Amino acid sequence: MGGAYLGRALRSPVAFVTERHEALTAIRRDLHAHPELGFEEHRTAALVAERLRQWRIEVHAGVGRTGVVGVIRGRAEGSGRAIGLRADMDALPIGEENEFAHRSQRHGLMHACGHDGHTTMLLGAAQYLAATRDFDGTVYAIFQPGEEGHAGARAMIDDGLFARFPADEVYALHNWPGLPLGHIGLNPGPMMAAADRVRITLSGRGGHGAHPHLTVDPVLMAAQVIAAAQSIVARNVAPLEAAVLSLCAVQAGNLEAFSVVPREAHISGTVRAFNHSVQATIEARLRELAQSTARAFGGTAQVSYERVYPATINHQPQYEFAAAVAEDLVGRDKVARNLPPSMGAEDFSFMLQVRPGCYARLGQGGGEDCWLHSTRYDFNDAAIPLGSGFLAALAERRLPLRTT
């Protein structure tokens, strides 16, 4: 039927997508086989744009470098309202260990977070909305680049996303292995933590390991800093606040130079929190701890503390609306209205800082290898109809046609 109007006889967006499940699964698996990193999603963006044009959707490419926005106008536009539906497109620098036919064809890259599924679900929603146009207003299908640490959402905003495509609200859906297939989870406040990047350089005086009294040992400083840093959250953050400080990597010297004390040691890690004041406390204490520890051993410390992503915090009215739509689709017993927040981070947070909206999770089910960022992760294609249907239903019900 192509882009023809299908009318109200259509059972539901889930049913519409179910009828096209095989074709959408083929798209998803093609994307999985051809992963691209942030701001390198040229093939993915081209595929998205091609499909949108096939469905007679207005396409704007190159938004935020490699982002794509599809503009879908309703059968009526008298409301003057618009909403945005967002999906991320990028993959991760992880080598895939799966053996199925659609495994990654690019060495060292894979879709280990399910963004191939997110892109496909938004394509399914866009196809339905373009076919029916059964709403009053405009829907912007936002295909975002560079979510995995590249702040692609901010890049799109800086490129005029909401000035050019003035959505009143914005919604996003992320797959979640911790929920059973067919379930949807969300909550009325923080969904994901803020993500901060920490880098510490400890400088001393290198020398011979046989004469350590002539050195200022940065390896010893690093050991003390790492051990002492574990007290920062435990003794400076209120027990009812959530925070994580993880120093995850250390680099000092050369493993082959076993008798050489190096001049520098480098530490990197991350801080996760939901509260700005908690972030500020951890940053201040970490700086004080690293610098005073280095001084105590005769060295110096430089601390770089970068606030990468803000916390992803849902807005109450949009949460209530999204939860009601989810319950209508799958039943109240399959909607987790108070899903515990994750200490992971998500750059949809930038969009929620400038537009009200809601971020929800879609159950994936799966076994022990079904974990995000795992070398054996694969998006569950059985979730596509519900994910697409949920996104489309958000648009239709937020922009209802007036009845006469």
The 8 nearest C-alpha neighbors of each residue, nearest first, counted from 0:
[[1, 3, 2, 5, 130, 4, 54, 131],
 [2, 0, 3, 54, 130, 53, 55, 4],
 [1, 3, 130, 54, 0, 129, 55, 4],
 [4, 2, 130, 1, 0, 5, 131, 129],
 [3, 5, 131, 130, 6, 2, 132, 129],
 [6, 4, 131, 3, 130, 9, 7, 8],
 [7, 5, 8, 4, 131, 9, 133, 132],
 [6, 8, 9, 5, 10, 133, 131, 11],
 [9, 7, 6, 10, 5, 11, 131, 4],
 [8, 10, 7, 11, 6, 5, 15, 12],
 [9, 11, 8, 14, 12, 15, 7, 13],
 [12, 10, 14, 13, 9, 15, 388, 392],
 [11, 13, 388, 15, 14, 16, 391, 127],
 [14, 12, 388, 384, 16, 11, 15, 385],
 [13, 15, 17, 11, 12, 16, 10, 18],
 [14, 16, 12, 18, 13, 17, 11, 127],
 [17, 15, 19, 384, 13, 18, 14, 20],
 [16, 18, 20, 14, 19, 384, 15, 13],
 [17, 19, 16, 15, 20, 14, 21, 13],
 [20, 18, 16, 17, 22, 21, 23, 15],
 [19, 21, 17, 23, 22, 18, 16, 24],
 [20, 22, 24, 23, 19, 25, 18, 17],
 [23, 21, 25, 24, 20, 19, 26, 27],
 [22, 24, 26, 20, 25, 21, 27, 19],
 [25, 23, 27, 21, 26, 22, 20, 28],
 [24, 26, 22, 28, 23, 27, 29, 21],
 [27, 25, 23, 29, 24, 28, 30, 22],
 [28, 26, 24, 30, 29, 25, 119, 115],
 [29, 27, 31, 25, 30, 26, 101, 24],
 [28, 30, 26, 32, 31, 27, 25, 33],
 [31, 29, 33, 27, 28, 32, 115, 26],
 [30, 32, 28, 29, 33, 110, 34, 115],
 [31, 33, 103, 29, 101, 102, 104, 30],
 [32, 34, 30, 31, 103, 104, 29, 105],
 [35, 33, 109, 90, 31, 110, 32, 108],
 [34, 36, 40, 90, 89, 39, 33, 37],
 [37, 35, 90, 89, 39, 91, 40, 38],
 [145, 36, 38, 89, 39, 144, 149, 40],
 [39, 37, 145, 65, 40, 144, 36, 64],
 [40, 38, 36, 37, 41, 35, 65, 89],
 [41, 39, 35, 43, 38, 42, 44, 65],
 [42, 40, 44, 43, 39, 45, 65, 35],
 [43, 41, 45, 44, 40, 46, 35, 33],
 [42, 44, 46, 40, 45, 41, 47, 30],
 [45, 43, 47, 41, 46, 42, 40, 48],
 [44, 46, 42, 48, 43, 47, 49, 41],
 [45, 47, 49, 43, 44, 48, 42, 50],
 [48, 46, 44, 50, 45, 49, 43, 51],
 [47, 49, 45, 51, 46, 50, 44, 52],
 [48, 50, 46, 52, 47, 51, 45, 53],
 [51, 49, 53, 47, 52, 48, 46, 54],
 [50, 52, 48, 56, 54, 53, 49, 47],
 [51, 53, 55, 49, 56, 54, 50, 48],
 [54, 52, 50, 51, 55, 49, 56, 1],
 [53, 55, 51, 52, 2, 56, 126, 50],
 [56, 54, 52, 53, 51, 2, 57, 129],
 [55, 57, 51, 52, 54, 71, 70, 69],
 [56, 58, 70, 69, 55, 52, 71, 59],
 [59, 57, 69, 68, 56, 48, 60, 70],
 [58, 60, 68, 67, 69, 57, 61, 62],
 [61, 59, 67, 62, 66, 58, 68, 65],
 [60, 62, 65, 64, 66, 63, 67, 59],
 [63, 61, 66, 64, 60, 155, 67, 65],
 [62, 64, 155, 154, 158, 66, 65, 61],
 [63, 65, 61, 62, 66, 38, 154, 155],
 [66, 64, 61, 38, 63, 144, 62, 40],
 [65, 67, 62, 143, 61, 144, 63, 142],
 [68, 66, 60, 142, 59, 62, 61, 141],
 [69, 67, 141, 59, 140, 58, 142, 139],
 [68, 70, 58, 140, 57, 139, 56, 59],
 [69, 71, 139, 57, 138, 56, 72, 58],
 [72, 70, 138, 137, 56, 129, 139, 69],
 [73, 71, 137, 136, 138, 70, 74, 132],
 [72, 74, 132, 134, 75, 135, 136, 137],
 [73, 75, 132, 133, 134, 135, 72, 76],
 [74, 76, 135, 73, 77, 136, 134, 400],
 [77, 75, 136, 135, 78, 79, 73, 74],
 [76, 78, 79, 75, 135, 136, 80, 400],
 [77, 79, 80, 76, 136, 135, 398, 75],
 [78, 80, 77, 136, 76, 81, 137, 135],
 [81, 79, 136, 78, 137, 167, 82, 398],
 [82, 80, 137, 166, 136, 167, 138, 79],
 [83, 81, 166, 168, 138, 167, 169, 139],
 [82, 84, 169, 139, 166, 138, 140, 168],
 [83, 85, 170, 140, 141, 169, 171, 139],
 [86, 84, 141, 171, 142, 140, 170, 83],
 [85, 87, 142, 117, 118, 143, 141, 121],
 [86, 88, 143, 114, 142, 144, 89, 146],
 [87, 89, 114, 144, 118, 143, 115, 142],
 [90, 88, 36, 37, 145, 35, 144, 87],
 [89, 91, 110, 36, 35, 34, 109, 114],
 [90, 92, 93, 109, 108, 36, 110, 111],
 [93, 91, 108, 107, 109, 94, 90, 36],
 [94, 92, 108, 107, 91, 109, 95, 374],
 [93, 95, 107, 108, 109, 374, 106, 96],
 [94, 96, 374, 97, 109, 93, 375, 103],
 [97, 95, 375, 374, 98, 94, 102, 376],
 [98, 96, 375, 95, 99, 102, 374, 376],
 [97, 99, 102, 96, 100, 101, 95, 375],
 [100, 98, 102, 101, 97, 103, 96, 377],
 [99, 101, 102, 98, 32, 103, 97, 28],
 [102, 100, 32, 28, 99, 103, 31, 29],
 [103, 101, 32, 99, 100, 97, 98, 104],
 [104, 102, 32, 105, 109, 33, 31, 101],
 [103, 105, 32, 33, 102, 106, 34, 101],
 [106, 104, 103, 108, 107, 33, 34, 109],
 [105, 107, 108, 94, 104, 103, 95, 109],
 [106, 108, 94, 93, 92, 105, 109, 95],
 [109, 107, 92, 93, 94, 106, 105, 91],
 [110, 108, 34, 111, 91, 90, 103, 93],
 [109, 111, 90, 112, 31, 113, 34, 91],
 [110, 112, 372, 376, 109, 113, 373, 371],
 [113, 111, 371, 372, 110, 114, 90, 376],
 [114, 112, 378, 116, 115, 110, 111, 117],
 [113, 115, 117, 116, 88, 87, 112, 118],
 [116, 114, 113, 118, 117, 30, 27, 31],
 [117, 115, 119, 113, 114, 118, 27, 378],
 [116, 118, 114, 120, 86, 119, 115, 121],
 [119, 117, 115, 121, 116, 86, 120, 88],
 [118, 120, 122, 116, 117, 121, 27, 123],
 [121, 119, 387, 123, 117, 122, 118, 383],
 [120, 122, 124, 123, 118, 119, 387, 125],
 [121, 123, 119, 125, 120, 124, 126, 118],
 [124, 122, 120, 126, 121, 387, 125, 16],
 [123, 125, 387, 391, 121, 127, 122, 126],
 [126, 124, 122, 128, 127, 123, 129, 121],
 [125, 127, 123, 129, 124, 128, 130, 122],
 [126, 128, 130, 124, 125, 129, 131, 123],
 [129, 127, 125, 132, 131, 130, 126, 124],
 [130, 128, 126, 132, 127, 131, 125, 71],
 [129, 131, 2, 127, 4, 128, 3, 132],
 [130, 132, 4, 133, 128, 5, 129, 127],
 [133, 131, 73, 74, 128, 129, 134, 130],
 [134, 132, 131, 74, 73, 395, 400, 128],
 [133, 135, 73, 400, 399, 395, 398, 132],
 [136, 134, 75, 76, 400, 73, 398, 399],
 [135, 137, 76, 80, 73, 81, 79, 78],
 [136, 138, 81, 72, 71, 73, 80, 139],
 [139, 137, 71, 82, 81, 83, 70, 140],
 [138, 140, 83, 70, 69, 141, 84, 82],
 [139, 141, 69, 84, 68, 83, 85, 138],
 [142, 140, 85, 68, 84, 139, 143, 67],
 [143, 141, 86, 67, 66, 87, 85, 68],
 [142, 144, 87, 66, 86, 88, 141, 151],
 [145, 143, 151, 66, 88, 37, 38, 89],
 [37, 144, 146, 151, 149, 38, 147, 89],
 [145, 147, 151, 150, 149, 148, 346, 144],
 [148, 146, 145, 149, 37, 89, 91, 150],
 [147, 149, 150, 146, 145, 307, 346, 37],
 [148, 150, 145, 151, 147, 146, 37, 38],
 [151, 149, 153, 152, 146, 148, 346, 145],
 [150, 152, 145, 154, 144, 146, 153, 149],
 [153, 151, 155, 154, 150, 346, 347, 156],
 [152, 154, 156, 151, 150, 155, 349, 157],
 [155, 153, 63, 151, 157, 152, 156, 158],
 [154, 156, 63, 158, 152, 160, 153, 157],
 [155, 157, 160, 153, 159, 158, 154, 152],
 [156, 158, 154, 159, 155, 153, 160, 63],
 [159, 157, 155, 156, 63, 160, 154, 62],
 [158, 160, 162, 156, 157, 161, 163, 155],
 [161, 159, 156, 155, 163, 162, 164, 158],
 [160, 162, 165, 164, 163, 159, 166, 156],
 [161, 163, 159, 165, 160, 164, 156, 166],
 [162, 164, 161, 160, 159, 165, 158, 166],
 [163, 165, 161, 162, 160, 166, 139, 159],
 [166, 164, 161, 162, 163, 167, 81, 160],
 [165, 167, 82, 81, 168, 83, 164, 161],
 [166, 168, 82, 81, 165, 80, 354, 169],
 [169, 167, 82, 355, 356, 166, 354, 83],
 [168, 170, 83, 356, 82, 84, 355, 354],
 [171, 169, 84, 357, 356, 358, 85, 83],
 [172, 170, 358, 85, 84, 359, 86, 357],
 [171, 173, 359, 360, 358, 361, 174, 170],
 [174, 172, 360, 361, 359, 175, 171, 117],
 [173, 175, 361, 360, 362, 363, 113, 176],
 [174, 176, 362, 177, 361, 363, 360, 178],
 [177, 175, 363, 364, 178, 362, 370, 369],
 [176, 178, 175, 179, 364, 362, 363, 370],
 [177, 179, 362, 176, 175, 364, 363, 182],
 [180, 178, 364, 362, 182, 363, 181, 177],
 [179, 181, 362, 363, 364, 182, 178, 382],
 [180, 182, 362, 179, 183, 382, 329, 385],
 [181, 183, 333, 362, 180, 179, 334, 361],
 [184, 182, 361, 334, 360, 362, 335, 333],
 [185, 183, 335, 360, 338, 334, 359, 336],
 [186, 184, 359, 338, 336, 337, 335, 360],
 [185, 187, 337, 336, 338, 188, 190, 318],
 [188, 186, 315, 318, 313, 314, 185, 189],
 [187, 189, 313, 312, 186, 190, 314, 315],
 [188, 190, 312, 311, 191, 340, 313, 310],
 [191, 189, 340, 311, 312, 341, 188, 186],
 [192, 190, 311, 341, 344, 340, 343, 310],
 [193, 191, 310, 342, 273, 272, 344, 271],
 [192, 194, 310, 309, 308, 271, 272, 344],
 [195, 193, 308, 271, 307, 344, 270, 192],
 [194, 196, 306, 270, 307, 269, 305, 271],
 [195, 197, 269, 305, 304, 268, 306, 307],
 [198, 196, 304, 268, 267, 269, 303, 305],
 [197, 199, 267, 303, 266, 302, 304, 268],
 [200, 198, 302, 266, 265, 301, 267, 303],
 [201, 199, 265, 301, 300, 264, 202, 266],
 [200, 202, 300, 264, 263, 217, 299, 265],
 [203, 201, 263, 299, 298, 217, 262, 300],
 [202, 204, 215, 298, 262, 217, 216, 263],
 [205, 203, 215, 262, 214, 216, 206, 202],
 [204, 206, 262, 261, 260, 214, 203, 215],
 [205, 207, 260, 214, 259, 208, 204, 261],
 [208, 206, 259, 209, 210, 260, 258, 211],
 [207, 209, 258, 259, 210, 211, 260, 206],
 [208, 210, 207, 211, 258, 259, 206, 212],
 [209, 211, 207, 208, 212, 213, 206, 214],
 [212, 210, 214, 213, 208, 209, 207, 206],
 [213, 211, 210, 214, 215, 209, 208, 216],
 [212, 214, 211, 210, 206, 215, 207, 204],
 [215, 213, 204, 211, 205, 212, 206, 216],
 [214, 216, 204, 203, 297, 217, 298, 205],
 [215, 217, 218, 219, 214, 203, 260, 204],
 [218, 216, 220, 219, 203, 264, 263, 201],
 [219, 217, 221, 220, 216, 264, 222, 251],
 [218, 220, 222, 217, 221, 216, 223, 296],
 [219, 221, 217, 223, 218, 222, 293, 224],
 [222, 220, 218, 224, 219, 223, 217, 225],
 [223, 221, 219, 225, 220, 224, 226, 218],
 [222, 224, 220, 226, 221, 225, 227, 219],
 [225, 223, 221, 227, 226, 222, 228, 289],
 [226, 224, 228, 222, 223, 227, 221, 246],
 [225, 227, 223, 224, 228, 229, 222, 230],
 [226, 228, 224, 229, 225, 230, 223, 231],
 [229, 227, 230, 225, 231, 226, 224, 285],
 [228, 230, 227, 231, 226, 232, 225, 233],
 [231, 229, 233, 228, 234, 227, 232, 235],
 [232, 230, 228, 235, 234, 233, 229, 281],
 [231, 233, 236, 235, 234, 230, 242, 229],
 [234, 232, 230, 231, 235, 236, 229, 238],
 [233, 235, 231, 232, 230, 236, 237, 238],
 [234, 236, 232, 231, 233, 237, 280, 281],
 [237, 235, 232, 234, 238, 233, 240, 277],
 [236, 238, 240, 239, 235, 234, 233, 232],
 [239, 237, 240, 236, 241, 233, 232, 234],
 [238, 240, 237, 241, 236, 242, 233, 232],
 [241, 239, 237, 238, 242, 236, 277, 274],
 [242, 240, 272, 239, 273, 243, 238, 236],
 [241, 243, 272, 271, 240, 232, 244, 270],
 [242, 244, 271, 270, 245, 272, 232, 241],
 [245, 243, 270, 269, 271, 246, 242, 232],
 [244, 246, 269, 268, 247, 243, 270, 229],
 [247, 245, 268, 267, 248, 269, 244, 225],
 [246, 248, 268, 245, 267, 249, 269, 266],
 [247, 249, 267, 266, 246, 268, 250, 265],
 [250, 248, 266, 265, 267, 251, 247, 264],
 [249, 251, 265, 264, 266, 248, 252, 263],
 [252, 250, 264, 265, 263, 261, 218, 249],
 [251, 253, 261, 254, 250, 260, 264, 256],
 [252, 254, 256, 255, 251, 257, 259, 261],
 [253, 255, 256, 257, 252, 251, 259, 258],
 [254, 256, 253, 257, 258, 252, 259, 251],
 [257, 255, 253, 254, 259, 258, 252, 260],
 [256, 258, 255, 259, 254, 253, 208, 260],
 [259, 257, 208, 256, 207, 260, 209, 206],
 [260, 258, 207, 208, 256, 257, 206, 261],
 [259, 261, 205, 206, 208, 207, 216, 258],
 [262, 260, 205, 252, 263, 259, 251, 206],
 [261, 263, 205, 204, 203, 202, 217, 260],
 [264, 262, 202, 201, 261, 217, 203, 251],
 [263, 265, 251, 201, 217, 250, 200, 218],
 [264, 266, 200, 250, 249, 199, 251, 201],
 [267, 265, 249, 199, 248, 198, 200, 250],
 [268, 266, 198, 248, 197, 246, 247, 199],
 [269, 267, 246, 247, 197, 245, 196, 248],
 [268, 270, 196, 245, 195, 197, 244, 246],
 [269, 271, 244, 195, 243, 194, 245, 196],
 [270, 272, 243, 194, 193, 242, 192, 342],
 [271, 273, 242, 192, 193, 274, 241, 278],
 [274, 272, 192, 310, 193, 275, 241, 189],
 [273, 275, 277, 276, 272, 278, 240, 310],
 [276, 274, 278, 277, 279, 273, 272, 280],
 [275, 277, 279, 278, 274, 280, 281, 273],
 [276, 278, 280, 274, 279, 275, 281, 272],
 [277, 279, 275, 281, 276, 280, 282, 272],
 [280, 278, 276, 282, 277, 281, 283, 275],
 [281, 279, 277, 283, 282, 278, 284, 276],
 [280, 282, 284, 278, 283, 279, 285, 277],
 [281, 283, 279, 285, 280, 284, 278, 286],
 [284, 282, 280, 286, 285, 281, 279, 287],
 [283, 285, 287, 281, 286, 282, 288, 280],
 [286, 284, 288, 282, 287, 283, 281, 289],
 [287, 285, 283, 289, 284, 288, 290, 302],
 [288, 286, 284, 290, 285, 289, 291, 283],
 [287, 289, 285, 291, 286, 290, 292, 284],
 [290, 288, 292, 286, 287, 291, 224, 285],
 [289, 291, 300, 293, 287, 292, 288, 286],
 [290, 292, 294, 288, 293, 289, 287, 295],
 [293, 291, 295, 289, 294, 290, 288, 296],
 [292, 294, 298, 299, 290, 296, 295, 291],
 [295, 293, 297, 291, 298, 296, 292, 299],
 [294, 296, 292, 293, 297, 291, 298, 290],
 [297, 295, 294, 293, 298, 292, 215, 220],
 [298, 296, 294, 295, 215, 293, 299, 203],
 [297, 299, 203, 293, 294, 202, 296, 215],
 [300, 298, 293, 202, 294, 201, 290, 203],
 [301, 299, 201, 290, 200, 293, 289, 202],
 [300, 302, 200, 199, 201, 303, 299, 290],
 [303, 301, 199, 198, 286, 304, 300, 200],
 [302, 304, 198, 197, 199, 305, 301, 196],
 [303, 305, 197, 196, 302, 198, 306, 282],
 [306, 304, 196, 195, 307, 303, 197, 198],
 [305, 307, 195, 308, 196, 194, 304, 309],
 [306, 308, 195, 194, 305, 196, 309, 193],
 [309, 307, 194, 193, 346, 306, 310, 344],
 [310, 308, 193, 348, 311, 194, 307, 349],
 [309, 311, 193, 192, 273, 191, 348, 312],
 [312, 310, 348, 191, 190, 189, 192, 309],
 [311, 313, 189, 188, 190, 310, 314, 348],
 [314, 312, 357, 188, 187, 356, 189, 318],
 [313, 315, 317, 356, 355, 316, 318, 357],
 [314, 316, 318, 187, 317, 319, 313, 188],
 [317, 315, 319, 318, 314, 320, 356, 355],
 [316, 318, 320, 356, 319, 315, 314, 357],
 [319, 317, 315, 321, 320, 316, 357, 187],
 [320, 318, 316, 322, 317, 321, 315, 323],
 [319, 321, 317, 323, 318, 322, 316, 324],
 [322, 320, 324, 318, 323, 319, 317, 325],
 [323, 321, 325, 319, 324, 320, 318, 326],
 [322, 324, 326, 320, 325, 321, 319, 327],
 [325, 323, 321, 327, 322, 326, 320, 328],
 [326, 324, 322, 328, 323, 327, 321, 329],
 [327, 325, 330, 331, 323, 328, 329, 324],
 [326, 328, 324, 325, 330, 329, 323, 331],
 [327, 329, 325, 326, 330, 324, 389, 385],
 [330, 328, 326, 327, 333, 325, 331, 181],
 [331, 329, 326, 332, 333, 327, 328, 334],
 [330, 332, 326, 333, 334, 329, 327, 325],
 [333, 331, 330, 334, 335, 326, 329, 182],
 [334, 332, 182, 331, 330, 329, 183, 335],
 [333, 335, 183, 331, 184, 332, 182, 336],
 [334, 336, 184, 338, 337, 185, 183, 333],
 [337, 335, 186, 185, 338, 334, 184, 322],
 [338, 336, 186, 335, 185, 339, 187, 184],
 [337, 339, 185, 335, 186, 184, 336, 340],
 [340, 338, 337, 341, 190, 186, 185, 189],
 [341, 339, 190, 191, 189, 338, 342, 192],
 [340, 342, 191, 343, 190, 192, 339, 344],
 [343, 341, 192, 191, 271, 344, 340, 272],
 [342, 344, 341, 191, 192, 345, 194, 271],
 [345, 343, 191, 192, 194, 193, 342, 308],
 [346, 344, 347, 348, 191, 311, 308, 343],
 [345, 347, 348, 349, 308, 150, 152, 146],
 [346, 348, 350, 349, 345, 152, 351, 311],
 [347, 349, 311, 346, 351, 350, 309, 310],
 [350, 348, 352, 347, 351, 346, 153, 152],
 [351, 349, 347, 352, 348, 353, 354, 152],
 [352, 350, 348, 354, 353, 349, 355, 356],
 [351, 353, 349, 350, 354, 348, 355, 312],
 [354, 352, 351, 350, 355, 349, 161, 156],
 [353, 355, 351, 168, 352, 350, 356, 169],
 [356, 354, 168, 351, 314, 169, 353, 317],
 [355, 357, 169, 168, 317, 170, 314, 351],
 [356, 358, 313, 170, 318, 317, 314, 359],
 [357, 359, 171, 170, 172, 313, 185, 356],
 [360, 358, 185, 172, 184, 173, 171, 357],
 [359, 361, 173, 184, 172, 174, 183, 175],
 [360, 362, 174, 183, 175, 173, 182, 363],
 [363, 361, 178, 180, 179, 182, 175, 183],
 [362, 364, 180, 176, 175, 179, 379, 178],
 [365, 363, 179, 180, 176, 178, 362, 177],
 [364, 366, 369, 363, 176, 367, 368, 179],
 [367, 365, 369, 368, 364, 370, 176, 363],
 [366, 368, 369, 365, 370, 376, 375, 176],
 [369, 367, 366, 370, 375, 376, 373, 365],
 [368, 370, 376, 365, 366, 367, 176, 371],
 [371, 369, 373, 368, 376, 176, 372, 367],
 [370, 372, 112, 373, 111, 376, 369, 176],
 [373, 371, 111, 112, 370, 374, 376, 91],
 [372, 374, 376, 375, 371, 370, 111, 368],
 [375, 373, 95, 96, 376, 94, 372, 111],
 [376, 374, 97, 373, 96, 368, 95, 377],
 [375, 377, 373, 369, 111, 374, 370, 368],
 [378, 376, 379, 375, 111, 113, 369, 110],
 [377, 379, 113, 116, 380, 376, 363, 115],
 [380, 378, 381, 382, 363, 377, 383, 116],
 [379, 381, 382, 383, 378, 24, 116, 27],
 [380, 382, 379, 383, 384, 180, 363, 385],
 [383, 381, 380, 385, 384, 379, 386, 363],
 [382, 384, 386, 380, 120, 385, 381, 387],
 [385, 383, 16, 13, 387, 17, 386, 388],
 [384, 386, 388, 387, 383, 382, 13, 389],
 [387, 385, 383, 389, 388, 384, 120, 382],
 [388, 386, 120, 124, 384, 390, 123, 389],
 [387, 389, 13, 12, 385, 391, 386, 390],
 [388, 390, 392, 386, 391, 387, 385, 393],
 [391, 389, 393, 387, 392, 388, 124, 386],
 [392, 390, 124, 388, 394, 393, 389, 387],
 [391, 393, 395, 389, 394, 390, 396, 388],
 [394, 392, 390, 391, 396, 395, 397, 389],
 [395, 393, 391, 397, 392, 396, 398, 390],
 [396, 394, 392, 398, 134, 397, 393, 399],
 [395, 397, 399, 398, 393, 394, 392, 134],
 [396, 398, 394, 395, 393, 399, 82, 392],
 [399, 397, 135, 395, 134, 396, 394, 136],
 [400, 398, 134, 396, 135, 395, 397, 401],
 [399, 401, 135, 134, 402, 398, 133, 75],
 [402, 400, 399, 403, 135, 134, 75, 78],
 [401, 403, 400, 399, 135, 134, 75, 133],
 [402, 401, 400, 399, 75, 135, 77, 134]]
